[in-house]
Amino acid sequence: MGEVNKAKTHKVVMDNRNSLSMTGISKVTSIDPDLVLLVTEQGKLKIIGKNMQATNLDLDKGMLDLTGNINSMIYSGDKEGAFSIKGLFK
């Protein structure tokens, strides 16, 4: 039998908008108290909130846990390349 291409998965579990656990994280571009920028298996992800901090980060396993006040999560379809400053203000 031939090889089967398995797509890597990306999972998000949020609890009361105060904690977030994610898998399928391939790159962390920035983690600030008000803005987190990530590259996931499903595209770029921008998380906007207040007092956010990473409580667990393991890029070898593609895992990230965040705490803080999470206001929004915005995906863009492009998972290649870096975030641009212009894209932050759309």
Order of alpha helices (4+ residues) and beta strands (2+ residues): beta-beta-beta-beta-beta-beta-alpha
